[in-house]
């Protein structure tokens, strides 16, 4: 039998993980979708407050239940430590759910703030499941906007909004843990774009095309791949004349903000633009690896690039 899919989506509160997880489960036709908050409620019923005060607090103020709080001189470290303590009580139950899904050959999506890279042991499942772990991120202004909207929707606006700073600390802590544990960070944009980014990693429909665009056309190439089709540029190879070994650049860019920063940096930095222009001039074409959420979208990207004359005709 095929390995079941286990998809984990973590983020701080108010990023949009519940919406993204639901849409992803729908796209992949996965019927089991679990929120870690429900598991926390069950664990709270088993472990009393006197034994686990951090568990019986919210994720953003669990630090109040820590012993020896005075050893944390930095407030961010204190909040992060309390959050990790809070999540650590929920994670063993989440791991049991994953194991049950694998035993029953059931695909499952789990989302929640308690999915902390480095705390949840996904390596134990890799032999028996197609396991994917994502952490969602957002810039502070967009996070605050979603945070306010969510607080109003769940009718806990006052309490939630008082702790935006702490939730932002948790956001940054999760990103740091994701980087340390090689967990992909997905910057949230629209629902469709965010889901497409995740599907591009799960489905991994990739191809390599020989690009011949100029440096001034690079912005349009990036726009077609990333902005219009929600795909990613994974790798660019420069076959430089006179050199036996090619120069390979692992890019891994999939979100519009990163792409925009890159283009701005090139346009505003004369030395970098000249360096990249020289690389273009020294290579007849540049094999570029592009990944999309499915083969149909990948074919559309190639068609658009060819229509613009950016692909080498062979």
Secondary structure, DSSP 8 states (H G I E B T S, - for coil): ---EEEEEEE--TTSSHHHHHHHHHHHHT--EEEEHHHHHHHHHHHS-TTT-TTTTS-TTTGGGG-TTGGG--SHHHHHHHHHHHHHHHHHHHHHHHHHHHHHTT--EEEEETT--BTTB--GGGTTTEEEEEEEEE--HHHHHHHHHHHHHHTT-HHHHHTTHHHHHHHHHHHHHHHHHTT-EEEE--SHHHHHHHHHHHHH-EEEEEEE---GGGHHHHHIIIIIIT--EEEEEEE-BTT-SS-EEEEEEE-SHHHHHHHHHHHHH-HHHHHHHHHHHHHBS-EEEEEEESSHHHHHHHHHHHHHTT-B---
